[in-house]
């Protein structure tokens, strides 16, 4: 698996390329692929991968972890942090959202130079509660106001309750996710929304 710094190409451009390669307008179709994508685009989801907690050891005493984020056909990843099972990335990855029903998948890997990268667990989360809170369009609320709270349950990976909060003029959600298919490990992430001029919007 390739390693190194995150892809610098914007998710918007990636999305356009994916649409261009997978669709061919019929005869007499006047809309350009770009126009079609913007019509369907709701906005951009910025996921801040904050840190990992008590991640699994995959080398002799530690691991070289990085995180892969997937949503639909989009795929992005963080940089590798060497020899740290409590890494701090504080790295923003931005995805184009056309369907809020699609979950976001997170996968943690240990980078290996001479062999396949080892899995260090995975998690997923639903963005629908976050999108529902965005549709409220809150204004004038006190800083730190909770708009919605999601409780941990068997159908999600939350370690503790997660609140969608109005903070500094923005709606954001902090989550601590328990990794599955691994002996231990958690990920702390934060969601923010970016409205894109010309997009369909919420």
KOLSELUM-597685 format. One line per field, with one value per residue (C-alpha): residue number from 0; x, y, z; residue in three letters. Coordinates in Angstrom, 1 decimal, decimal comma, padded with zeros to 4 digits, always signed. Example, Ala and Ser with C-alpha at 12.3 -4.5 7.8 and 13.67 -1.06 7.14 Angstrom:
<nulos>
k (0_1) .
px (+012,3_+013,7) .
py (-004,5_-001,1) .
pz (+007,8_+007,1) .
r (ALA_SER) .
</nulos>
This chain:
<nulos>
k (0_1_2_3_4_5_6_7_8_9_10_11_12_13_14_15_16_17_18_19_20_21_22_23_24_25_26_27_28_29_30_31_32_33_34_35_36_37_38_39_40_41_42_43_44_45_46_47_48_49_50_51_52_53_54_55_56_57_58_59_60_61_62_63_64_65_66_67_68_69_70_71_72_73_74_75_76_77_78_79_80_81_82_83_84_85_86_87_88_89_90_91_92_93_94_95_96_97_98_99_100_101_102_103_104_105_106_107_108_109_110_111_112_113_114_115_116_117_118_119_120_121_122_123_124_125_126_127_128_129_130_131_132_133_134_135_136_137_138_139_140_141_142_143_144_145_146_147_148_149_150_151_152_153_154_155_156_157_158_159_160_161_162_163_164_165_166_167_168_169_170_171_172_173_174_175_176_177_178_179_180_181_182_183_184_185_186_187_188_189_190_191_192_193_194_195_196_197_198_199_200_201) .
px (+000,0_+001,3_+002,4_+003,5_+001,6_-002,2_-003,2_-003,1_-005,7_-009,0_-011,9_-014,0_-011,6_-011,4_-015,2_-015,4_-012,8_-014,8_-018,0_-016,2_-014,8_-018,0_-020,6_-021,1_-024,0_-026,5_-027,1_-028,6_-027,6_-026,5_-025,4_-021,7_-020,3_-019,2_-022,7_-024,2_-021,8_-022,6_-026,3_-026,0_-023,4_-024,8_-021,5_-018,1_-017,5_-014,3_-013,1_-010,3_-008,5_-007,3_-005,6_-005,5_-005,6_-004,1_-003,7_-002,7_+001,0_+002,0_+005,8_+008,1_+007,0_+005,0_+003,3_+003,6_-000,1_-002,0_-005,7_-007,6_-011,0_-013,5_-016,9_-018,4_-015,7_-013,7_-010,6_-008,1_-005,4_-003,3_+000,4_+002,2_+003,3_+006,4_+006,5_+003,5_+000,4_-001,1_-000,5_-001,7_-002,5_-004,7_-005,1_-008,1_-009,5_-012,3_-015,0_-017,7_-021,1_-023,8_-025,7_-026,0_-027,1_-023,6_-021,5_-017,9_-015,4_-012,2_-009,4_-006,1_-003,0_+000,6_+003,0_+005,5_+008,4_+009,0_+005,7_+001,9_+000,7_-001,0_-004,6_-005,0_-008,8_-011,7_-014,7_-017,6_-020,1_-023,4_-023,4_-027,2_-027,6_-024,9_-026,7_-030,0_-028,5_-027,1_-030,6_-031,7_-029,5_-029,0_-028,1_-027,7_-027,2_-024,8_-021,4_-021,2_-024,9_-025,8_-028,0_-028,2_-026,8_-026,1_-025,8_-023,5_-025,2_-024,6_-025,2_-022,5_-018,8_-019,2_-017,3_-019,3_-022,1_-021,4_-022,9_-023,4_-022,5_-022,7_-019,2_-017,5_-020,2_-020,0_-021,7_-019,3_-019,3_-016,6_-016,6_-014,5_-014,8_-013,9_-012,1_-013,5_-011,8_-008,8_-007,8_-007,7_-007,7_-009,9_-009,9_-010,9_-012,3_-014,2_-016,7_-017,3_-019,4_-018,4_-021,1_-019,9_-021,2_-023,1_-023,8_-027,3_-026,8_-028,9) .
py (+000,0_+003,5_+005,7_+009,2_+012,5_+012,7_+013,2_+016,9_+016,7_+018,2_+015,9_+018,0_+017,4_+013,7_+013,5_+015,2_+012,8_+009,8_+011,2_+011,8_+008,3_+006,5_+008,4_+009,2_+011,6_+010,4_+012,0_+015,4_+015,7_+019,3_+019,3_+019,0_+016,4_+019,3_+020,8_+017,4_+016,9_+020,3_+019,7_+016,5_+017,8_+018,7_+020,1_+019,1_+017,1_+017,9_+015,2_+016,0_+012,9_+014,1_+011,2_+007,5_+006,0_+002,8_+001,4_-002,2_-003,1_-004,5_-004,2_-005,4_-002,8_-000,2_+000,6_+003,1_+004,0_+005,9_+006,2_+005,6_+007,3_+006,0_+007,2_+005,7_+005,7_+008,4_+007,4_+009,5_+008,9_+010,6_+010,7_+007,8_+008,5_+006,4_+004,3_+005,6_+003,8_+007,1_+009,2_+012,8_+013,5_+016,6_+016,3_+017,4_+015,2_+016,5_+014,5_+015,4_+014,5_+013,7_+011,1_+011,5_+007,9_+006,7_+005,9_+006,9_+004,1_+004,5_+002,0_+002,1_+000,4_-000,2_+000,9_-001,8_-001,1_-004,7_-006,4_-005,7_-003,1_-004,7_-003,9_-002,1_-002,1_-000,2_+001,8_+003,5_+006,2_+007,6_+011,3_+011,6_+013,0_+015,6_+016,5_+016,7_+019,2_+021,3_+021,7_+023,6_+026,5_+027,8_+031,5_+033,5_+030,5_+030,8_+029,4_+025,7_+025,0_+021,3_+020,8_+017,0_+014,2_+010,6_+007,8_+004,9_+001,6_-001,7_-000,2_+002,4_+002,6_+005,4_+004,9_+007,7_+010,0_+012,4_+015,9_+018,1_+021,5_+025,2_+026,5_+029,7_+030,2_+026,6_+023,3_+020,5_+017,1_+015,4_+011,6_+008,9_+005,7_+002,2_+000,2_-003,1_-006,3_-005,6_-006,2_-002,5_+001,0_+004,2_+007,1_+010,7_+012,6_+015,9_+016,7_+020,1_+021,1_+023,3_+024,8_+025,1_+027,9_+026,4_+023,1_+021,7_+022,3_+021,0) .
pz (+000,0_-000,9_+002,0_+002,6_+002,7_+002,0_-001,6_-002,5_-005,2_-004,0_-003,3_-005,6_-008,5_-007,6_-007,6_-011,0_-012,4_-011,1_-012,7_-016,0_-016,2_-015,2_-017,1_-020,7_-021,5_-024,1_-027,4_-027,1_-023,4_-022,9_-019,3_-018,8_-016,3_-014,0_-014,0_-013,2_-010,3_-008,9_-009,2_-007,0_-004,6_-001,2_+000,2_+001,6_+004,8_+006,5_+008,8_+011,2_+012,2_+015,6_+017,4_+018,1_+021,5_+022,7_+019,1_+018,6_+018,5_+015,1_+015,1_+017,9_+020,5_+018,6_+015,3_+012,4_+012,0_+009,4_+008,7_+005,5_+005,1_+002,5_+001,5_-001,7_-004,3_-002,5_-000,6_+001,3_+003,9_+006,6_+006,9_+008,6_+012,2_+013,2_+016,3_+018,2_+019,4_+020,7_+017,5_+017,0_+013,4_+013,6_+009,9_+007,8_+005,0_+002,9_+001,1_-001,4_-000,2_-002,7_-000,6_+003,2_+003,4_+002,7_+005,8_+006,3_+006,8_+008,7_+008,6_+010,5_+009,2_+010,3_+007,6_+006,7_+004,3_+003,0_+003,4_+003,3_+005,7_+008,7_+009,7_+013,0_+013,1_+011,5_+012,3_+010,5_+011,3_+010,0_+008,9_+008,9_+012,4_+011,6_+008,3_+010,1_+012,6_+009,7_+008,2_+011,3_+010,2_+013,7_+014,2_+017,3_+019,6_+022,5_+021,8_+022,7_+022,4_+021,8_+018,8_+018,8_+020,9_+019,6_+022,2_+021,8_+020,8_+019,2_+015,7_+015,9_+017,0_+019,5_+022,8_+024,5_+023,6_+020,7_+020,4_+017,4_+018,7_+017,5_+018,2_+016,8_+014,2_+012,9_+013,5_+014,4_+015,9_+018,0_+018,1_+019,8_+017,9_+019,1_+016,4_+015,4_+014,3_+016,5_+020,1_+021,2_+019,9_+019,5_+017,1_+017,9_+015,0_+014,4_+011,6_+010,0_+007,0_+004,1_+001,9_-001,7_-003,9_-006,9_-005,3_-004,6_-000,8_+002,0) .
r (UNK_UNK_UNK_UNK_UNK_UNK_UNK_UNK_UNK_UNK_UNK_UNK_UNK_UNK_UNK_UNK_UNK_UNK_UNK_UNK_UNK_UNK_UNK_UNK_UNK_UNK_UNK_UNK_UNK_UNK_UNK_UNK_UNK_UNK_UNK_UNK_UNK_UNK_UNK_UNK_UNK_UNK_UNK_UNK_UNK_UNK_UNK_UNK_UNK_UNK_UNK_UNK_UNK_UNK_UNK_UNK_UNK_UNK_UNK_UNK_UNK_UNK_UNK_UNK_UNK_UNK_UNK_UNK_UNK_UNK_UNK_UNK_UNK_UNK_UNK_UNK_UNK_UNK_UNK_UNK_UNK_UNK_UNK_UNK_UNK_UNK_UNK_UNK_UNK_UNK_UNK_UNK_UNK_UNK_UNK_UNK_UNK_UNK_UNK_UNK_UNK_UNK_UNK_UNK_UNK_UNK_UNK_UNK_UNK_UNK_UNK_UNK_UNK_UNK_UNK_UNK_UNK_UNK_UNK_UNK_UNK_UNK_UNK_UNK_UNK_UNK_UNK_UNK_UNK_UNK_UNK_UNK_UNK_UNK_UNK_UNK_UNK_UNK_UNK_UNK_UNK_UNK_UNK_UNK_UNK_UNK_UNK_UNK_UNK_UNK_UNK_UNK_UNK_UNK_UNK_UNK_UNK_UNK_UNK_UNK_UNK_UNK_UNK_UNK_UNK_UNK_UNK_UNK_UNK_UNK_UNK_UNK_UNK_UNK_UNK_UNK_UNK_UNK_UNK_UNK_UNK_UNK_UNK_UNK_UNK_UNK_UNK_UNK_UNK_UNK_UNK_UNK_UNK_UNK_UNK_UNK_UNK_UNK_UNK_UNK_UNK_UNK) .
</nulos>
